[in-house]
Amino acid sequence: MADEMVLQAQRFFNTTYSGYAGMPTLEENGRTSWAVMYALTRALQLELGISAQSNSFGPGTLSALNTKCPSINEDTTLSGNFTRIIQSALYCKGYDGGGIDGQYNDRVKSAVTSLKANMGVDSVHPGSSLEPKVVKGLMNMDAYTTIPSGTDTVRSVQQWMNSRYIGRADFFVIPCDGLYSRDVQRAQMYAIQYELGMADGTANGVFGPGTKAGLRNHTLSVGSSGTWVQLFSAAMVFNRRAGVGFTSSYTSALAGAVSSFQNFLRLDVNGTADFQTWASLLVSYGDDTRKGTAFDCADEVTADRARTLYAAGYRLGGRYLTNVPGTDLDKVIKPGELSTMAAAGISCFPIYQTYGDSSSYFSRPQGTSDAIAATEAALRHGFKKGTRIYFAIDYDNTGEEIVNNLIPHFRGINEGMAQAGGHYQVGIYATRNACSQVSAAGLSTASFVSNMSAGYSGNLGFPMPNDWAIDQIKTVTIGSGSGRIEIDNDISSGLEKGQNTFNTPPANSDLDVAFDMTWSDELLKDIQTYFQKIGIPEEGPPDSWPWPGETKYTTSYCVEFMLNWDDLFTSLARVLRMRKTLIQVSAIWELRHFNVTSIAGLAVPAVNDQFSDACVYDYHNDGALPDWATQFADMITPFRDCSTGVGQVFGVRAITARNHAVDLGLLNESKRDASVDADVWATWEKLHYNQSFNISTVPYMHILHAHEHGLARPGLTTGEADTEKLLQYYQGDTAEAAEQAKLRMGMYRIIEDKYQSVFRAYA
């Protein structure tokens, strides 16, 4: 919501400073933001005579302020604009700045007094003057009152730390918003180092050797009291331990809460604040010298390495289902490796990771594709039904990315697991925050926590997920000679048992493989040449269309689309043990023929695919249309269903096909009723908007058509005659569909005979 005084502050800045070199021009919207606070910081630096302004309120700014104005009040001799900057910042923080008139008046004094009380520094800096560190705390986006997601208990700790340590050189005002964050975690570490006796300049906020050694000498137990108990209870509060308050007395109640925490993290349960407990409260990896019983690794576990691991106490190991295409790292489970591990007494849990190192990779469609690929790989390795696959998110994700990318991605994973037959459970490998949020959304059954990455913001200030199964804490090398192996040493909660018996992997001979993208240009030329031969130009409608029209997509786009989704096409084909080309041709042919003909003057306007989509949308939404359909608003005659999406599948037929797949045990999802409008809409909407769902429905359409027409279920040995029939029935049981199927077979032969069969032969 816009604020009039923040708007005035923005106008003051633009009028006064935007003409200076290096100064921005603020959007005048009445909303506080980092852009506004950065601009005010630059203005302050200019008024202090700092020639090179920056967004950072760093040591230079603080030093200049200490030199020129160690206490800002009504007697300050700096310019009126200096006070206007302070007034503007107060308004941006939600305080009454007393107008933006350059006067350090009674309203400004009252606001400053409240600000310092909220920060917790009023006992150190009493009165209504502004000290340099308080100014630094004013010129940022930190809150000093409890925000909705914070707690008053955490805020009381934050205020206490500000009060106790603000006089130290490297300690600055921290937020008092009731949230445990990266800045608060670092301040907490400084506080511990100060209490250990470290001097300014030695204390650095890092959990290093000196801090560890000092904490080993500060074990607390029932009867302990004072500052160290305050620091310890604060750490318990920050880790959201139930029933714990900020206290200076180590009571039996606190000892009970400590025992509960120790048991939760699989520490020695003794109720005392020993070193391991301190470490687990302060950094995500805790005491990284702890000996785990679980591990994960990228290298093959050979017989010699398995003996090394077992002798070192390891009983559970994580291994990778696949390699990452296009990389040299060979981390995939090797033939016979799982049996080798089992024979040595080591169970295995599978990990699926491809390019999961940035937010751009993660989406709902990608999740579906990953789940089907992971299922196929797990089946290929012989993992039994019910095994949990951990899907890896191996980067430091923000809260916004978790909501916008990761949660949709895991929704897609759950959908993909169902579409691949529901063989396996879903686990997650990620930061504490990502694991907790995905679990809270009901999208994972256990968490493999990347605690080794202590600097990740998703680990700083977040407690361990309640469903943690594996706690990754340190990379180590054990053994020697042929038994030497590098592993990540992990702590096991006992939730993940892994697998030590395996199914006999299905024969992989003649299964489809990924398309070799070095041949993509050649494939495009072949398909363009064939399409032109049968009257389908690179752009525009086929010559055979009986009406004037336009298509939405070029041949080049359709081939590129097919190759971009090659992972999903390949995984579907392998899981269902049918030809990838059959799925591809049906979907891509329909995409190339997607009709966006102008409907004006046409006797049958429904030939326009977009128009048909709009009519169905109108039917199920009482006339409320999305932007893409408003062009048809005056012409729509609502109807219940039409073909839609990449593969142009009807909602009713998709329900029938997917229900049939459920009956065959190929899909693991609740059946829908094609006579119920709500079920038709739910299915149609996914077909229309979710490309991976649409593509994944195409093979089930072929399986249904084979069943309805007395053909064998499509497989790896389906002959050309049955393949042509399946391509026909995908369009309909008509003479026209039969003629079209012959044309589709030409495309099928190009992809299958020239490319896919060759790739299989040399895989």
N, C-alpha and C positions, 0 to 999 in steps of 0.2 A: 504494500500500500504506500502510495506517495505521501511524503511529509512536506508541508509547506516550508518549514525552516531548513530542511535538508536541501530543498530546491533553492532557497535563498543562498545557502552555503555554496552550492554549485555555481550559481550565477556570480557570487562574489569572486570565486576562484577564476572563472572564465573572464570576467571583466578586468580583474587585477593582474592575472599572471599568464593567461594563455598566449600572450604575445611574446613571451620570453622564449629563447631557444631552449629546447628540451622539455618544455612544458606542454602537457596535453590540453586538449579541449574536452571538457566533461560533457556527457549527455545530461541535459537538464530534465531529469525525470523525478526528482524528489525521493530517490531511493539510495540508501547507503550501500556502498560496495567497496571492494578492495581498490577499484579504480579511483574512487573519491579519496580514500585514506592515503593512497600513494601520492595523489596530487597534492593533498594538504601537507604531506611530509616534504615533498619537493619545495613547496612554498615556504615552509618553515626553514628549510636549509638555505633558501635564497635570502630570507630575512636575517639569518645568522651569518651571512657573508660567505657561505660555502659555494665555491665557484662551479663545482661539478656536482649537480644534484642527481639523486637516484631515488628509487622507490624504497630503498632500505634505510631504516632508522638505525644505523650502525654505530660503531665506536666513534667515528669522526663527528657525527651529529651529536652524540651524547657528550663528547668532550667539548665541543663548541658551546653547547648549552650550559654545561657545568662552568665553563670559563666566563661566558658573557652574562649568564642569568641563572645562578644556582638555585634561585627561589623566585618564581613568578607570582606577582601579586599586583595590587593596585599601585604600588610604587615603582613597578618595572618601567625602565626608561626606554625600552625598545619601541618600535613604531606601533601605531594603532593597528596596522595590518597584522602585526604579530599577535595581538590580542584577538583580532577577528578570526585568525586561524584557529586559536584555542576555542573560541566560541563556536565556530563551525564544527570542529571535532566533537565538542560536547553535544551538539545537536545530533550529529551522526551516531553518537553513542546512546542517544535517548535521554539526555539530560537537558535541562533548560539553560541555554547559553546566554540568556539575558539580552537577546537581540544580537545582531551582528554589527555592532556600532563601535567597536574598538575600545569599549569601556569595561574595566575589570570591576563590575558593579556587584551589588549584594546578591543578585541572582546567580552570577558567575561563582561567587564565593560559596553560596549554598550548594551549587552543583558540584564544585570541586570537593567540598567537605563530604558530600554523599558518595562521590566517586571513590575517594580514598577509604571511606568506611566499607564500601562494597569490595574494594580490593583487599581489605584487611590490613592496610598499612597506616591507618589513622593513629595508632598508638606510637608508631615510629616517626611519622610525619604528621603531627597534629596540626589543626588549623586549616585555613582556606588557601594557603599558598600551594603552588604546583612545583614539585621537585622534578629534576630531569628524568629519573626513572619512571615517575608517574606520567610525565608527558609521553614518554616512549610507549607506555601502556595505553595511553589515550589514543595514540595515532595508529591504531590497528583495528581489526574486526573482532577482537576478543570480547566476550561478554563477562560482566562481573556480577551478574545476578543469575540465579538458577534458571536454566532454559527448560522447556518441557521434557526433553529427554534426559535431563540431568537429575541429580539428587542433592538434597540439602546437606547430607552427610559428606559427600565428596566435596561440596563447596566449602564446608567448614575446614576440611583438610587443606584445600587450596589457599584459603585465607590465612590459615595458621602458618603455612610455609612462607607466604609472602611476608607476613609479619616478622617471622623469626630470621629469615635469611636475606631480606631486601638490602641489608647493609653490606653484603658480600659483593666483591667486585664483579663476578660473572653471573650473579643471580639477578634476574629481571622479573618484573611483575608477570605472573602467570594468570591465565583465565581463572575466573571464579564462577564458572557456569555449571558446575556440578557434573562435568564430564571428564573422564580420564582419557587424556589425549597424548600425542607424541611429546608436546611441550611439557605437559605435567609429568610424564614419565622421566624426562630428562631432568626436570627440576627435582624430582624425588631422588634421583641418583646424586645430584649435587648435594642435596641435604644430607644424605648418608655420608658422603665424602667429607663434608664439613664437620659432621659429628665425629668422624674418625680422626679429625685433627689435620686434615689436608689443608694446606695454605692456598690462598688465591693464586691462580696460575698453575697449581698442581692439580687441584680438583678440575675434572674435565667432563663430568656427566657420563662417563663411559664405564661399563662394568668390566674393569680390567683387573690385573693381578693384585694391585694394591687394595682395591675395594674388596675383592674376594678374600684376601688374607685378613683384612680387618673384620669382615663379617663372621669369619670363623671364630673370632674371639668375642662375639656378641650373641651367644646363644641365650635365649630368654625362656623363662618358664613361670609357672604359677608363683606369684609373690614378687616378680620383677615389676619395676615401676620406672617412670620418668620418660625422658625424651626418646629413648630407644624403643620403648613400648609404643609410644605415639607413632613413630616411623613404621613400626611393624604393623600395628593395627591399621594405619593408613594404607599400607600395601594390601592388607586383607580386604579393606573397603574397596580399593581400586579394582581388585579382582572379583568384586561382586559376591563375596561370600555371605550367605544368608545369616542374619542375626548378629552380625559384627558391627560394632560402632567404633567411632574414633575415641580412643581412650589412652590414658597413661598408666593403667593398671592391668597387669596380666592376671586375669581372673580364671577360675575354673571354667567359666562359660567360654572365654576366649580359647582356652586350651582345647575344649571340645570342638570348637569350630576349626581349630588348626588340625586336629586329628581327622576331621571330615575332609578337609582340603588335602591332607597328605594321602588319605586313602583314595580320593578322587584321582590324584595324579600318580598313584602307585609309588609314593615315597615311603620311607620307613615311618610307620605310624607311632608317634611318641608324644604328640601334643605340645612339643616344644618348638620354639623358633630357632631351629638349627640351621646350619649353612644351606643344606639342600632346600629347605623350605623358603628361606630368604631368597635364594637364587630363583626358585620357581615363581615367586611372587614378583620379582624384579625384571626378569628378561624371559623371552618366550622359550628359549632352549633350556633355561634353568641351569643346573649343574651339569655341564656337558661332559663331565668325566663319569657320569652314571653309566653303568653297564646295562645295556638293553638285551632283550631276548628276541627282538625282531630287527630286520634290516631290509634295505632295498638297494639294488645295484643295477648298473648298466652292463656289467660283464657276465659272461656265462658262468654258471655254477657247475664246474666240472666235479668229478669224483674227489679229486684231491682238495679242491676248494671247499666242497661240502664237508669233508672231514675236518678241515680247519674251522669252519663256521660252527659245526656241532661242538667241537672241543672248546670253542670260545663261549658256548652257552646259547647260541642262537638256535631258535626252533621254528621261526616263521620268517619267510623272505618274500619280498615284493619283486616281481619281474615284469618286463614290458611285453605286451601282446604284439606290438608291431614296431617296425622302424619308422622314422619320419622320412617320407619321400623327399628325395633331393638332397639328403644329408649323408655324410660319411659315417656317422655314428651307428655302429652295429650293436644294438642293445636288445634285440628281440629274443624271446625264448627260443633256444635251439632244440632240434629234434632230440628226444631222449633226456633232456635236461630235467624235466619235471619228475621223471622216474628216478633220476639220479638223486635229486633232492629228497624225494620221499624215502628212498632206500637208506639215506643217511639220517633220517628222522627229522627232516625239515619240511614243513608245510609251505605252500605258496599261495600268495594272493596276487591277482593280476592287476596291472596298471595300464591304462590307455592314455597315451599322450602323442599328439602330433605337433601342430604349430601353436600350442596354447600359451604363447608368451607375450601377447598384447591383446587389448580389448577388442580390436577390429576383427579378430578371429571368431569371437563368440556371438552366437545368435541362435534363435530357435531352429531355423532350418539346419544350421551346421550341427547343432546338438542331435537332431534326428539322424543326420548322416553319420555322425560319429558313433552313435549308439548301434546302428546297424553294422557298421564296420567292426566295432568292438565285439559285437555278438558273433559275427562270422569268424573273427580271429580266435575268440575264446573257444568256440566249437571246434575249430581246426586244431587247437592245442589239446582238446580233450577235457576242458573244465566242465564239471558237472552242473546240472541245473541247480539254481539257488546260490551259486558262487557270486560273490560281490566284486564288481569291477570298479576300480577307483579311476575316475576321470580327472585328469590333471589340469590345473590352472596354475601355471608356473610363472607368474609375474605379480608385481605388487599392485593390486587393484584398489581403486578408490571405492567409496561407498556408492557413488553415482554409477560407476561401472558395474558394481554388483547388481544393482537394481535394473539397469538398462540392458546389460549384456549377459551377465552370468546366470541370473535367475531365468530369463527366457531360454538361455542355452540349456539349462538343466530341465526345463519343461520339455524342450525338444528331445533331450536324452531319454526322458521317461516315455515320451511318445514313441521314439524310435525303438526303445527296448520292447515295448508292446508290439510294435509293427514287425519286429524280428522274432516274435514268438514268446516273449516274456521269459526267456531262459534264465536271466541273471538279475541280481539286485544292483542298485546304483549306489556307489560310494563317491566321495569327492576328495581330491587332494588339493589343498589350497591354504591360504592364510586363515587365521582364527576367525576373522570377521566374515570372510566369504563362506567358510564352512558353516558357521553359525547361522547365517542368513539363509543359505540354501537348505539347510536342515530344517529351520523354522518354517520354511515354505512347504515342507513335506516332500522335498524333491531328492533327498538322499537318505540313506539308512545308516551311514557311519562316516566318520571324518578321519582322513589321514592328513595330519596337520603339519604344514611346512614351517615348523618352529625354528628350524636351523637358520632361517632368514630373519634374524632378530630385528634388522633395520627396516623391514617392510612395514609400511603404515598399517597394513591389515593385521599385523601382529602386535604393534605398539598400542597399548591402552585397551586391549581386548582380552577377555578371559578365555580359557580353553573351552571349546564347544562341549556341550553336555554329552554328545554322542561320539566323543573322540575314541578312536580305535588304535591309531598309530601316531606316535609323537616323534617326529624326525628331529634329532638334536645335533648330530655332528658327523662329518665325513672322517672315516678312519681307514687305515690299512692294517690288515692282520695277516698272519701267516708268513711263510717264506717259500722260496722256490716255486714249484708248480702249484703249491697251495696258497700262494699269496693272492689277495683280492682286496680291492678298494670297495668299501660299502658305506652307506649312510647308517649310522648306529641309531636305532629306533627303540622307543619304549612302547610296549604293548599294554593296552588296558585290559585285554582279555576278550573284548567284544569281537575282534576278528580272529577266527580260527584258521582261516586259509583252507587249502585242500591238500590232502596227501594221497588220494586215490583219484584216478582219472579215467574217463571214457577212452575207448580206442578211437583216435581221431578218424573222421570220415576220409575216404579216399579223395585226394585233391586233384587227381588226374583230370585234365580237361576242364577244370573250373576256369571261368573268365578271370582276367587280370586287368590291371589298370592300363589305360591307353598310354602309349609312349608319345608324349607331347612333341617330340622332335618331328613327328609325322603329321602334326596338326594342319600345316599349310597344304600338304599333299592331299589330306582327306578333304579339306574344303574345296580344293580344285576338282577332285573327283565328283563330289556331290553337286557342285555348281554345274559341272559339265553334264552330269546325268539329268539334273532338274531341267536345264535348258533344252535338252534333247526331248523331254516329255512335256515341254510347254510351260515350265515354271521358271520365270526369269529370276535374276538375282533380287530384283525388287518389284513389288506389285503382284497382282493376282495371276493365277494360272490362266492360260489361254482357254481352258475348258469351262471356266465359269460361265453360266448362262445369263448372268446379270452384270451390269457395270459395277465395279467394286474396287476396293483397296484392301490390301493386307497390312497388318501392323508391323510385321517383322520381316527382315531380309533373310535370305538364305545364309549369309555370313553370320548374322546374329544367331540364328538357330543352331548352326554348327558350333559356334563359340559357347552358346548356352549348354549344349550337350556335353562339351568337353569340360566346362566349368563344374558341371554336376557329375563328372565321371566317377568320383569316389562313391557317391550314392548309388548310381547305376550299377557299379561293380559290386558293391556290398550286397545289394538286393539280389543280384544274379547269383552270387555265391551262397548266400543264406538259403535262397529258394531253389538253388541248383537248377537254374534255367539259363537260357542264353540272354546275355546282356543286350545284344543287338535287338532282340524282339521287344524289349522294354523301350529301348531308345527310339526305334523307328516309330512306334505307335505314338509316343509323346512328341517327338520332334516334328513329325509330319503334321500333326494337329497344330502345333505352334506356328509352323510356316503358313498354314491356311487360316490363321485367326483373322476374322473378317471385321473390318471397321468401315464398311461401305457407308457412304452417306445414305440415309434412309428416305430422304425426300423423294416422293413420287413413286416409291417402290410399292408394288402390290402386296408383297409379303415382307414387311419391315423386320420380322424376326430373323431373317437371314443374317442380319448384323449381330455378330456375337456379343459385342458390347451392349447393344440394345436389349438382347435377351437377358444378359446379366442384370441390367437395370430393372427389367420387369420382375425378375425373381426377387431382387433386393426389395423392390416396392411391395411385393406380395407379403413378405415376411416382416416388414418393418412399418406397415401402415403409412406408406407414402414418404417416409423419411429417407432421403437419398444422400449417398456420399457425393463428394465433389465430382468424381468421374462420371456420375450418372445424371447430373442435373441437366445436361444438354437434351435429355430425352423426356423431361418432366411433363411436357404437354402432350406427349404421344403414347405414353405407357399404357398398356393393357396388362395388369398384373397377372402373372401365372406362377405356378408352384415350383417349377424345376426346369433346368436346362443344363446343357453341357457347359463346363466352365474350367478355367485354369489351363495349365500347361498341356495336360493330356485330354482336355475337353471331355470331362467325365460328368455324367449326371449324378446328382445327389442320391436319388433313389437307387440307381444302379450301383453306386459306390457302397451304399448300405448293404445291398444284397451280396455284392462281391466280398466285402469285408466280413459279413456274418458267415458266409461260406468258408472263408479262411479261418475264422474262429473255430468252426466245426471241425476243420481239418487239423487244428492244432498249430496253424501257421501264425496266427495272430493271438495276442493276449490282451483283449479289450472287451468291454461290455458291448453286447449286441445293441443295435438300434432298430427301431421299428419304422419301416418305410411308409407306413400309413399315418404316422404322426408328424404333423407339420414341424414341430419343434426339433425332432430328430433329423428331418430332411434339411432344415435350415442349418443346424449345427454342423452337419456333414458338408453341405454345399458351401458354407462360409469358409470352412477349412480348405476345401478344394480350391476355392477362389483365391484365398489370400496366402495360403501356406504351400509354397512350391514343393517342399520336401514331402508333405502329406500327399499332394496330388501325384507326384512322381511315384511315391511308394504304393499308391493305389493301382497304378497301371498293371503291374504283374498279377495282382489279384483279380483284375478284370479278365485277363487272359485265362487264368485258372478257372474262373467261373464260366467263361465261354466254352472252354473245353468240356467242362462238366455238363453244360446244357446241351451241347451238340454231340455228345457221345465220343469225344476225342480223348486220347490219353492226356493226362496232365502234362503241360509243357515242361520239358526237361533238357538235359544236356545232349540227348540223342534225337530230339524231335526232328523229323525229316522236313524237307521243303514243302511237301504237299500240305501237311498239317500246319506248318508255319504260315503258309499263305492263307489257309482257312482261318487261323487265329487273327491274322491281320484283317481279314474280311469282317469277321464277327465283331471286331473292335469298333468298326464303323456301322455295321448292321447286316442283317441277313437279306440283302437285296442284290439284284443284278448289278446295280451301280457300284455297290460296295465290293462286289466280286471283281469288277474291272479295276477299281481303285487299288485293291489288294495286289493285283499284278504289278501295278506301278510301284507300290510300296516294297514289293519283293526286290525290285531293282536296287533300291536304296539299301535294303537288308543285305543283299549279296555283296555290295561294295564294302560295307562296314565289316561284315562277318568274314568274307572270304579273303579280302585283301589285307585286312588289318587284324581283327580280333583273333582269328584262328592262328595267324602267324605269331602274334604276341604270346598266345598260350603255348605254342610249340617251343618257344625260346625262353619261357619264364623260368 
